[in-house]
Amino acid sequence: LAETAGDSFRQLSDKSTKAWKFERWSIHLVLVFSIVMTIAVIFTFLTNNPNLSIITKDQFVTGIAVFIVLSIGFLYLFKRKNLDKDAVFTMVSLGLIIVISLLINYFSGNNSILFIDSNSLREWYGFAIGSAFSGVIGVGFYPILGNRVWCRFGCPMAAILGLQQRLFSKFRITTNGGQCISCGNCSTYCEMGIDVRSYAQKGENIVRSSCVGCGICAAVCPRGVLKLENSSEQNRITNKDIMFGNDINLLDLIHQKK
């Protein structure tokens, strides 16, 4: 559906930094909500039906708490250089909130995680995300927000694959800034609304969580500036502070460096 109904609206995707920041928060918040919902449903099921499962509620709570703590610890110790500071802070904070809430519910004897009836919450989630967001908004807003609205702003699987691409994948779009003529074909045809031209102008590899590595930008580039490559994880993220007329203010860049 994204390729058929949304293809004619591809050029309407907002390429601004403001839209990208909203996209980051939106899609990852949906991912967090999906994880909490999954934990809540399983927690409630194990509480109300202890004889119908091979694991107990105690084992589930312990396993989830240990898994979240170990995952956050691993990412913080070994992968935090690949994430922005706000992403690291948010990741640690949300992880601790989930673990603490889970333990509070467990020790208080409450059958509903986060003190909310998970069945009611699941129904609202199914309507708000499964129907309204992914269906009505995800398709109906093509003429306003461009194609792949659901994929860019609300798909939890896209958030998971985006994190994998950002943290672990060896694939990336490499650029040769010296050959870029700023024609803008790459940004126009990008299905995920990425301003690829700004990366190409700076000679900066595209290692971004929303990039799915489809290679369309490389295919439409008339100068061969962009290439989809598979190489080592080392030195794949290249941040080059090169200023252009449509970039941020130089003083803002200096203040950020401080």
N, C-alpha and C positions, 0 to 999 in steps of 0.2 A: 504493500500500500504506500509506503514511503517513497518507493521508486516510481510509482505510477501517478498517484494523486498529487504527490508533493514535488515531482521533478520540475514542473513548470514554475514553481515558486522558489526555486533554489536560490536565485539571486537576491531574494528578500531577506535572507538570514542576516541578522545584525552582526557585524564584524567588530564592533567596538569593544574596548577593554571593559566597560561597564557591563555589557551583556555577558562577557566571558566570566566575570566575577560572580554575577547572579547565577549563571549556569553551574559554576563550581559548587556553590552552596546548595542550590536546589537539588541537584542530582544526588549529592552525597547525604543530604538530610533525608531524602527518600530512602536511600540505602540503609541508614541507621534506623529509620522507622520500620523498615521491612524486617531487619534483624530483631528488633524489639518485639515485633508482632509474632515472629516465628518462635522466639523464646517464650512469649506469653502463652501462646496456644499449647505448646508442649508442656509447659509448667502446669497449666490448668488441667490438661488431660491426665498427667501423671498424678496430680493431687486427687482428682475425682475418680480415677480408674487405676488404682495401684496394682491390680491383679492382671491387667491387660497388656502390660509392657515388660520387656526383658530387663529394663533398668528401673531403678527407683528414683524418686524425686531427689533424694540426697545425692545420688550419683550424678544426676543431671545438673543440679546446682553447682556441685563441686567441679564437674567437668567444664561447664560454661565459664565459671569464674577463672579457673586455671587457664583455659584456652585464651580468654580475652587478655588476661594479664601477660601471658607469654607472648602473644601476638603483638601487643603494644610495646612490650619490652624489646622484642626483636627489631621492630620497625624503628623504635627510638634509638637503639644502640647502633644499628648497622645501616639504616636507610634514611635517616632524618636529613641527610645532605641532599637527597633527591626531592624533598618536600619543602614548601614554604613554611616560614615560622608560624603563620596563623593556622596552617594545616596541622602541624605538629601539636600545637597547643590544643586545638579543637579535638584532635584524635585522642590525646591523653585524657582530656576532660570528659568527653563523652564515654570513653571506656570505663573510667572510674565511676561515673554516675550510674552506668548500667550495672556494674558489679556491686556497688554499694546498695542500689535499689533492690537488686536480686537477693542479696543477703538479708536486708531488712525485712523483705517479704517472707523469706524463708524462716527466719527466727521468730517473726511475729505470728506465724501460723496462718497468715492470710492466703486464701486460695487463689487470689488474682494478683498477678505480678503488677508492680507499680500502682497497687491499690485501685486498679481499674478492671472492670469486668471484661476479660479478654474476648468473650463471645460477641458482646456489643461492639467492642472496638474493632473486631475483625469484620463485622458487618459494615461499619462505617468506612473502614479501610477499603473493603471491596467495592463500595459505591464510589467513594471519593477518588481512589487511585485507579482501580480496575475499570470503572465505567466512565466517570466524568473526565479525569485527567487524560488517561491513555486513549479514550474513545472520542468524546466530544471535543475537548480542548486540543488533544494531540493531533486530530485531523482537521477540525474546524478552524484552527488558527493558522493553517498553512498560508492563507493570503496575507496574514499580518506578520507572522514571525518566521516565515520561510518553511522549508521542508524539515522533516525529522524532528518535530517539536518534542514528541515524547522521548525519542532517543537522546536528545540533547539536554532536556530539563527534568525528566522524571523516571527514567528506566533504571532500576537498581542493578540489573545485569550489566548495563553499560558502565555504571559506576565501578562495579567489581573489575570488569575487564580494563577499564581506564586506569585503576590503581595498579593492576598487574602490568599494564603497558608502561606506566610511569616508573615502577619500582623494580621490575624483574625482566621485562622483555628485552631481547637483543635487537628487535626490529626498530628502525627509526627512519624518518625522512631526512636525508642529509641535503645540505644546500651548498651551493657555490656562489656566494654573493657577488663575486667579481663579474659574473656573466649575466646577472639579473638586469632586465631592461624595464622592470616595473610595469609590465603590461596589465597585470591584475587577473590574468586568466585563472591562476591557481586559487585565488580567493573567491572568484566568482563561481567556480565549479566545486568548491569544497562542500561536501554534503553535511558537514558538522559545524558549519558557520565559523571556521577558523580563518583569521586574517593571515593566510600563508605568505602573502607578499611581504609583510613586515619581517617575517623570519628570513625569507630569501634575501631581502635587502641587506640584512645584517650578517648573513652567512651563518645563521644560528640553526642548529639541528632542531627538528620539530619532535620533541619528546613531551607530549602533552596528553593529559589523561583523556581528553575528549577525542583525540585522534585515533581512528580505528585502523589506520594503515592501509586504506583501500588503494592508494596509489593514483587516484584520479588527477591530483595536482601535478604529479610527475608526468602523467600521460599528456596533459594539455599544455605543458610548458614548451614553448617554441625553441628555447635555447638549451634545454637539457640541464637546467640549474638544479632541479629536484630529482632525487633518486631514493627509491625504497631499498634499504640495505639491511643485511643481517650480519652483525659483527659483535664484538665484545661489549659488555656492559660498561667498561671503563671508558671515560672521556666521551660518553655519548651525549651528555648534557653540556652544551656550550652556550654560556650566557655572555654575549658581547655587547657592551654598552656603546653603541654607535648611534649618534644622534641624527635624525632627519627632520625635515620641516614639519611633518605631521606627527612627530613624536612628543613625548612629555617634555616639560620645561627642564632646561639644564639645571636650574637651581634646585628643583625637586629631586633630580637624580643625585646631586651632591649631598642634599640633606639625608637621603635614604642611605647613602654610603656611610654617613656618620653613625 
